[in-house]
């Protein structure tokens, strides 16, 4: 599964996803708001790029196509 944390009117179908639930929660709450964490399962061929950011401890996936996104709730 991949995760995406968003706030306000940010698109839950965006291209940036993470393999870390904790990182997604951070993005959902980083500005002091009550964001939402979404989860999605994607096919390998839909992953455009994998970025390992050791400074933030994040593994980011850039995903071109997502069929189904599920809200995990507010963080």
N, C-alpha and C positions, 0 to 999 in steps of 0.2 A: 504494500500500500504506500501511496504518497500522500502528503499532507500540505495544506495551504492555509495560512492564517491571514484573514482580511479584516479590514475595518470599514465602517460606513458603507459607501456604495461601490467599493472595489469589486471587481469581477471575480467571482469564485472560479470561473473557467479560464483564468489567466494562464500564462505559459510557465511561470516559475513555481515549482513545487519542491518540497524537501522530503527526505526519507525520515526526518526526525519530528516526532510529535511535539517535543519540547520546543524546537525551533519554530514550528508553526504557531504554537501558543504564544511565543515571544512576539512574533509578527502581529498576532491578533490583539495584543495588549500593549505594545511598545509605546504608544502615544497616550496611555492612560485611559483608553476607551475599552468598551466591552465588545471586542471583535468576535468573529466566528471562525472556528477551525473546520475545514472541509477535508474530506478524504476521497481518494479516487484510486482505482486500479486501472493501470494502462498497459497496453501491449508494448513490448520492447521496441518494435519498429516505429512507435509513435514518440519515442524519446529522441529529441533532436540533439541534445548535449547533456553531458554529466560534468558538473563542476564541483571539485572538492576544495572548499575554502578552509584551510587549516586554522587560520586566524580566528574565525568565528565558530569553528567546529561544525560546519554545515556541509552536507552533501546535497547539492541542488540539482534538480533535473529540469531541463527545459522541454516542455511537452507540447507537441504541435496539435494533437487531437485527443480530446477527452470525451468519452461517450456519456459517462454518468458520474456526477459529483454528489456526495452525501454530506450534509451538514452534521457535524458532531456536536454542535451546540456552542453556546457562548463560553468564552474562556474567562 
